[in-house]
């Protein structure tokens, strides 16, 4: 009996001690982790301000690559949400964008199976004075209220939530390293109407340039001469352009440029953009039917051929941070024809990257 009494007293002392310690423990926890990257703030912001690449940087898919994900709400910004269900301790949860400042920060509300409520995260983007390097800071806040078990769990928050934050930042900088380091929102000429599109099938005639010296004059002469071959084929077959011609970049470096010159065609007076047969070809001109496909595109104006290389890279960066997978070679639609497109600052172009 005495032993039982002593045991009960001991349990009571431990319980009181547990309560007293629990009461004085913080009811709120704040964690912070940082990492540096040389990527432009635009790239970071657009990556985390939507959920197209979330699976590639968030710790949820690091723990369970097979986790089920569902994106809802707007494509980006406030209201966008991703829900997940996974194994390996992942459980069920969601991230929802609740606020932020363009190219500076994105705020999230988090729901998961960890103890606590009112869970919030912010990813802040802080370029240095030189704007060559950027510090990324992820913070995490959670409330435990009067849940004493939660307050005790908060003692170890850095060992689970904190480690997940480190994973997030490491994976984020890793994927950004694969993206062209261009602030596409600050380009000259500016990119406009950048978006995802679905392109209809089309009949085309095409000619390959071979290797051309990569300067303004040589490419102009090559395109002008090659277009004459396409014009001869159109004239000989009673065809007309079904839209502006475009160049598909096959190979490009500082010294050389190789392209396919592509002209969509149709019978004169017809509205059908596919269905041509028995097209009589000349020289190295070829005929093909391009199937329907998906792409991302942007438009630039008051520019010329010299701006195309940088515009291609900028559009690829935009596509990658928004979660699109490049599927084929880029191409540029020369909306103003040959001569004007090779006149400094005089022409408009639509630039495309096919995507999956």
C-alpha angles and dihedrals in degrees: 000000000000090000091052091049091051090048092052091048090051091050090049092050091050091048092050090047090049091051095046093048091044091052093054094044115100116272089207133048129200122191130182134188130178140196135173129233135174092221121116118259091242091063094048094045096049091046095055097032090071135033101236091105098026091108089057097054110023121096092230092076091039088062094040117014088186095057113138112244131193123185119202140167124036120350091251143354131031113006097024110129140181123199122196141189121189149149133234091070095311097112120169128321149120145229119214128185109235104169148321145152125268112267090351112070147345124209124209137191110214130203119186143134095271117111118268139050140243090042114186137176133189128192109203124196117208119176118199122241092269090051088222095107133037130202116216117204124189117192128188127197128186135174124217099177111186093336099121093190087054091050090053089047087054089066087070099037092111090058094059111014091033093050090049089053090054089051091050093053096043092050092044094055090044094057092042089057087068093056124088106257098238129132094221091184090064101046126136109245091032121238111241135189092011108181151128116276140178114226122210122232116268142185112237143177116214142183130195119231099210112211115335128184104256103239134105098258099044095047090047092053091046095050093044093050095044092049089059089062090053091048091053091053091049092049093047093052102039092250133144134193115280088199140331120317121253138203120230109205108229100169132358137174137143093282106033143032130196125186146161114235107216127191120187108220142189138174112281109271094010126120094203112107095189136038103071117148137180096023108179108228132203133203112339094333114132133196125221143160111231109211123228111280145171125248147160116236144184136186131226129183141185088040142094145217093297092068096055099086094054092042091053091053093046092052091048089053090051091050095049097049090048092055102257121140116221110237106178146355121310123249137192125216111221098214095180102046131246106303099044092044089060094046111099112262094347109107146067127224140185112215123202140189115190111228137191 
